[in-house]
């Protein structure tokens, strides 16, 4: 820049020495003022260009930190940045041309009026071109700012989604801890019964209490034995203390066809349903359990735990399962949001 200013000053000196013999003082002064004006405008445009370059770099750095979900927007911003850089290169080329034109002003000393008019016209054209480039740069800056706002909005949405995910994880952890505590409470309540009579397991976020037929029913019957009533009553006390737990009672039979007496029971379907509803009545008797929490279902012979056609397999399959599941309505509502 200092070299360019020195060159301009040298031109001015030559003009001062020879100008009076070839060009009038007024013409020289006008050209000199016009040249100074173009130089000032050039410096101003350079400063604005540097400022835009810094802002563009900052935008690029922020764009890189956005989530994968906004990669398309980032790529679009990159294209805009390439266009901006292309305009910058054009601007630098035009600026070099502008400086070359300034250097050629020494031809004015020779009094070539035709050359002077040509140079002035070229300078004017260059100024108009620079203004056009400046307008394009401003439009690009507006576009980049709009992209920046869109990216910020997307980032905000990502943060809100992350908050929802965190909330979901907390709720799931709470549910998991609650079910572990419930399993312990159920196991403690049924502690007096043999492992061959019932099992308590925790899987798929639910507690499964599986009771053998011998603990609850006689063969072909749906009346619960006294020892089975004791087990169900112990379980009911735990369910009263956990009102947010839903209860599914499933009756299961083996694959031996039921011998119908033509009255209440027709087949294994009927028997499994009858056994499930018998358990429901015991749970509700003398308890404050909300009946809307309970579902009774008969599975018949169609959900065996052992598919082998042996006495041992059929014994395993003759069972009643009480499935305890937490109320996931709040979780589903959060997922819906």
C-alpha positions as CSV (number, residue, x, y, z in Angstrom):
1,X,0.0,0.0,0.0
2,X,2.9,2.4,0.9
3,X,4.5,1.7,-2.5
4,X,1.3,2.4,-4.3
5,X,0.8,5.7,-2.4
6,X,4.5,6.7,-3.2
7,X,3.8,5.9,-6.9
8,X,0.8,8.1,-6.8
9,X,2.8,10.9,-5.2
10,X,5.5,10.6,-7.9
11,X,2.8,10.9,-10.5
12,X,1.5,14.0,-8.9
13,X,5.1,15.5,-8.8
14,X,5.5,14.8,-12.6
15,X,2.1,16.4,-13.2
16,X,3.1,19.4,-11.2
17,X,6.4,19.7,-13.2
18,X,4.9,19.2,-16.7
19,X,1.2,19.9,-16.3
20,X,1.3,23.6,-16.8
21,X,2.7,23.2,-20.3
22,X,0.3,20.5,-21.5
23,X,-2.8,20.4,-19.3
24,X,-4.6,23.1,-17.6
25,X,-4.4,23.3,-13.8
26,X,-8.2,22.9,-13.5
27,X,-8.2,19.7,-15.5
28,X,-5.3,18.3,-13.6
29,X,-6.9,19.0,-10.3
30,X,-10.1,17.3,-11.4
31,X,-8.2,14.2,-12.5
32,X,-6.2,14.3,-9.3
33,X,-9.3,14.5,-7.1
34,X,-11.0,11.8,-9.1
35,X,-8.0,9.5,-8.6
36,X,-7.9,10.2,-4.9
37,X,-11.6,9.5,-4.7
38,X,-11.1,6.2,-6.4
39,X,-8.3,5.3,-4.1
40,X,-10.4,6.2,-1.0
41,X,-13.2,4.0,-2.3
42,X,-10.8,1.2,-3.0
43,X,-9.4,1.4,0.6
44,X,-13.0,1.4,2.0
45,X,-13.9,-1.6,-0.1
46,X,-10.8,-3.4,1.0
47,X,-11.6,-2.8,4.6
48,X,-15.2,-4.0,4.0
49,X,-13.8,-7.1,2.2
50,X,-11.5,-8.0,5.1
51,X,-14.4,-7.6,7.5
52,X,-16.6,-9.9,5.5
53,X,-13.8,-12.4,5.1
54,X,-13.4,-12.6,9.0
55,X,-17.2,-12.9,9.4
56,X,-17.3,-15.6,6.7
57,X,-14.5,-17.6,8.5
58,X,-16.4,-17.4,11.8
59,X,-19.6,-18.6,10.2
60,X,-17.7,-21.5,8.6
61,X,-16.4,-22.5,12.0
62,X,-19.8,-22.5,13.6
63,X,-21.4,-24.4,10.8
64,X,-18.9,-27.3,11.2
65,X,-20.2,-27.9,14.8
66,X,-23.8,-28.4,13.7
67,X,-25.5,-31.9,13.9
68,X,-25.6,-34.3,10.9
69,X,-29.2,-33.5,10.5
70,X,-28.2,-30.0,9.1
71,X,-25.4,-31.2,6.8
72,X,-27.4,-30.2,3.7
73,X,-27.7,-26.7,5.1
74,X,-23.9,-26.6,5.8
75,X,-23.1,-27.8,2.3
76,X,-25.3,-25.0,0.9
77,X,-23.5,-22.5,3.1
78,X,-20.2,-23.9,1.8
79,X,-21.4,-23.2,-1.8
80,X,-22.3,-19.7,-0.8
81,X,-18.9,-19.3,0.7
82,X,-17.3,-20.5,-2.6
83,X,-19.3,-18.0,-4.5
84,X,-18.2,-15.3,-2.0
85,X,-14.5,-16.3,-2.5
86,X,-15.1,-16.2,-6.3
87,X,-16.4,-12.6,-6.0
88,X,-13.4,-11.8,-3.8
89,X,-11.0,-13.0,-6.5
90,X,-12.9,-11.0,-9.1
91,X,-12.7,-8.0,-6.9
92,X,-8.9,-8.4,-6.5
93,X,-8.5,-8.7,-10.2
94,X,-10.5,-5.6,-10.8
95,X,-8.6,-3.8,-8.1
96,X,-5.3,-4.7,-9.9
97,X,-6.7,-3.4,-13.1
98,X,-7.8,-0.3,-11.3
99,X,-4.2,0.2,-10.1
100,X,-2.9,-0.3,-13.6
101,X,-5.2,2.4,-14.8
102,X,-3.9,4.7,-12.1
103,X,-0.3,4.0,-13.2
104,X,-1.2,4.8,-16.7
105,X,-2.3,8.3,-15.7
106,X,1.2,9.5,-16.3
107,X,0.2,9.5,-20.0
108,X,-1.8,12.6,-19.1
109,X,1.5,14.5,-18.8
110,X,1.9,14.2,-22.6
111,X,-1.3,16.1,-23.1
112,X,-3.0,13.3,-24.9
113,X,-6.6,14.4,-24.4
114,X,-8.0,11.4,-26.2
115,X,-6.1,9.0,-23.9
116,X,-7.3,11.0,-20.9
117,X,-10.9,10.6,-22.0
118,X,-10.4,6.9,-22.6
119,X,-8.8,6.5,-19.2
120,X,-11.5,8.4,-17.4
121,X,-14.2,6.4,-19.2
122,X,-12.3,3.2,-18.2
123,X,-12.1,4.4,-14.6
124,X,-15.8,5.1,-14.6
125,X,-16.5,1.7,-15.9
126,X,-14.3,0.1,-13.3
127,X,-16.0,2.1,-10.6
128,X,-19.4,0.9,-11.8
129,X,-18.1,-2.7,-11.9
130,X,-16.8,-2.4,-8.4
131,X,-20.2,-1.1,-7.2
132,X,-21.9,-4.0,-8.9
133,X,-19.5,-6.4,-7.1
134,X,-20.2,-4.6,-3.9
135,X,-23.9,-5.0,-4.3
136,X,-23.5,-8.7,-5.1
137,X,-21.3,-9.1,-2.0
138,X,-24.0,-7.4,0.2
139,X,-26.6,-9.7,-1.2
140,X,-24.4,-12.7,-0.5
141,X,-23.9,-11.4,3.1
142,X,-27.7,-11.2,3.6
143,X,-28.0,-14.7,2.3
144,X,-25.3,-16.0,4.6
145,X,-26.9,-14.2,7.6
146,X,-30.2,-15.9,6.7
147,X,-28.5,-19.3,6.6
148,X,-26.9,-18.5,9.9
149,X,-30.3,-17.8,11.5
150,X,-31.7,-21.0,10.0
151,X,-28.7,-23.0,11.4
152,X,-29.3,-21.4,14.8
153,X,-32.9,-22.4,14.7
154,X,-32.0,-25.9,13.8
155,X,-29.4,-26.0,16.6
156,X,-32.1,-24.9,19.0
157,X,-34.4,-27.7,17.8
158,X,-31.6,-30.2,18.2
159,X,-31.0,-29.0,21.8
160,X,-34.7,-29.3,22.6
161,X,-34.7,-32.8,21.2
162,X,-31.7,-33.6,23.3
163,X,-33.5,-32.3,26.4
164,X,-36.5,-34.6,25.5
165,X,-34.1,-37.6,25.1
166,X,-32.5,-36.9,28.4
167,X,-35.9,-36.7,30.0
168,X,-36.9,-40.0,28.4
169,X,-33.7,-41.6,29.6
170,X,-34.4,-40.4,33.1
171,X,-37.9,-41.7,33.0
172,X,-36.7,-45.1,31.7
173,X,-34.1,-45.3,34.4
174,X,-36.7,-44.5,37.0
175,X,-39.0,-47.2,35.6
176,X,-36.1,-49.7,35.6
177,X,-35.3,-48.9,39.2
178,X,-39.0,-49.1,40.2
179,X,-39.3,-52.5,38.5
180,X,-36.2,-53.8,40.3
181,X,-37.6,-52.7,43.6
182,X,-41.0,-54.3,42.7
183,X,-39.3,-57.6,41.8
184,X,-37.6,-57.6,45.2
185,X,-40.9,-56.8,47.0
186,X,-42.7,-59.5,45.1
187,X,-40.0,-62.0,45.8
188,X,-40.0,-61.1,49.5
189,X,-43.8,-61.5,49.6
190,X,-43.6,-65.0,48.1
191,X,-40.6,-66.0,50.0
192,X,-42.4,-68.9,51.8
193,X,-43.1,-70.7,48.6
194,X,-40.9,-73.2,46.9
195,X,-39.0,-72.4,43.7
196,X,-40.6,-75.4,42.1
197,X,-44.0,-73.8,42.7
198,X,-43.4,-70.4,41.3
199,X,-40.7,-68.1,39.7
200,X,-40.3,-64.4,39.7
201,X,-38.3,-62.9,36.8
202,X,-37.6,-59.5,35.4
203,X,-37.4,-59.2,31.6
204,X,-38.4,-56.8,28.8
205,X,-39.1,-54.1,31.5
206,X,-41.8,-56.3,33.2
207,X,-42.0,-58.6,36.2
208,X,-43.3,-62.1,35.4
209,X,-44.7,-64.2,38.3
210,X,-45.2,-67.7,36.9
211,X,-47.2,-70.1,39.2
212,X,-47.3,-73.9,38.6
213,X,-50.7,-75.5,38.3
214,X,-50.1,-77.6,41.4
215,X,-49.9,-74.5,43.6
216,X,-53.2,-73.1,42.3
217,X,-55.5,-75.7,40.8
218,X,-56.4,-79.3,40.7
219,X,-56.5,-80.9,37.2
220,X,-59.3,-79.6,35.1
221,X,-60.4,-77.2,37.9
222,X,-60.5,-73.4,38.1
223,X,-61.0,-73.2,41.8
224,X,-57.9,-71.9,43.6
225,X,-56.4,-74.1,46.3
226,X,-55.9,-72.5,49.8
227,X,-52.2,-72.4,49.4
228,X,-52.6,-70.7,46.0
229,X,-55.0,-68.2,47.6
230,X,-52.3,-67.4,50.2
231,X,-49.8,-66.7,47.4
232,X,-52.2,-64.5,45.5
233,X,-53.2,-62.6,48.6
234,X,-49.5,-61.9,49.4
235,X,-49.0,-60.6,45.9
236,X,-52.2,-58.4,46.2
237,X,-50.7,-56.6,49.2
238,X,-47.6,-55.6,47.1
239,X,-49.9,-54.4,44.2
240,X,-51.8,-52.2,46.6
241,X,-48.6,-50.4,47.5
242,X,-47.7,-49.9,43.9
243,X,-50.7,-48.2,42.2
244,X,-48.8,-47.3,39.0
245,X,-48.4,-51.0,38.0
246,X,-50.7,-52.6,35.5
247,X,-51.5,-56.3,35.9
248,X,-52.0,-58.9,33.2
249,X,-53.1,-62.4,34.3
250,X,-52.7,-65.1,31.7
251,X,-54.0,-68.7,32.1
252,X,-52.1,-71.4,30.2
253,X,-52.9,-75.1,29.7
254,X,-51.1,-78.1,28.2
255,X,-52.0,-79.6,24.8
256,X,-54.2,-82.4,26.2
257,X,-57.7,-81.7,25.1
258,X,-60.2,-80.8,27.8
259,X,-63.0,-83.3,28.3
260,X,-66.1,-81.1,28.2
261,X,-69.0,-81.8,30.4
262,X,-71.2,-79.8,28.0
263,X,-71.8,-77.0,30.6
264,X,-69.5,-74.2,31.6
265,X,-66.2,-75.4,30.0
266,X,-65.9,-76.5,26.4
267,X,-62.1,-76.6,25.8
268,X,-58.7,-75.5,27.0
269,X,-59.5,-71.9,25.9
270,X,-62.4,-71.8,28.4
271,X,-60.4,-73.4,31.2
272,X,-57.5,-70.9,30.8
273,X,-59.9,-68.0,30.9
274,X,-61.7,-69.3,33.9
275,X,-58.4,-69.8,35.8
276,X,-57.3,-66.2,34.9
277,X,-60.6,-64.7,36.2
278,X,-60.4,-66.7,39.4
279,X,-57.0,-65.1,40.1
280,X,-58.5,-61.7,39.4
281,X,-61.3,-62.2,42.0
282,X,-58.8,-63.2,44.6
283,X,-56.6,-60.1,43.9
284,X,-59.6,-57.8,44.2
285,X,-61.1,-59.4,47.3
286,X,-60.6,-57.3,50.4
287,X,-58.1,-55.1,48.6
288,X,-58.1,-51.5,47.2
289,X,-56.6,-52.4,43.8
290,X,-58.3,-50.5,41.0
291,X,-59.9,-53.1,38.7
292,X,-59.1,-51.0,35.7
293,X,-55.4,-51.9,36.3
294,X,-56.1,-55.6,35.7
295,X,-56.6,-57.6,32.5
296,X,-57.5,-61.3,32.4
297,X,-56.6,-63.4,29.4
298,X,-56.8,-67.1,28.5
299,X,-54.0,-68.4,26.3
300,X,-55.1,-72.0,26.2
301,X,-52.4,-74.4,24.9
302,X,-50.9,-72.0,22.3
303,X,-48.1,-70.3,24.2
304,X,-46.1,-73.2,25.7
305,X,-42.8,-72.7,27.4
306,X,-41.7,-76.1,26.4
307,X,-42.8,-77.5,23.0
308,X,-41.9,-81.1,23.7
309,X,-44.7,-83.5,23.9
310,X,-43.6,-85.1,27.2
311,X,-45.1,-85.2,30.7
312,X,-42.4,-82.9,32.0
313,X,-43.1,-80.3,29.2
314,X,-46.8,-80.4,29.7
315,X,-46.3,-79.9,33.5
316,X,-44.3,-76.7,32.7
317,X,-46.9,-75.5,30.3
318,X,-49.8,-75.8,32.8
319,X,-49.2,-72.5,34.6
320,X,-50.6,-69.1,35.4
321,X,-48.5,-66.0,34.7
322,X,-49.1,-62.7,36.4
323,X,-47.3,-60.0,34.4
324,X,-46.6,-56.7,36.1
325,X,-45.9,-53.7,33.9
326,X,-45.4,-50.0,34.7
327,X,-47.8,-47.3,33.4
328,X,-46.0,-46.0,30.3
329,X,-48.6,-43.4,29.4
330,X,-46.5,-40.4,30.4
331,X,-43.5,-41.9,28.5
332,X,-45.7,-42.4,25.4
333,X,-47.0,-38.8,25.6
334,X,-43.4,-37.5,25.8
335,X,-42.4,-39.6,22.8
336,X,-45.4,-38.2,20.9
337,X,-44.3,-34.7,21.7
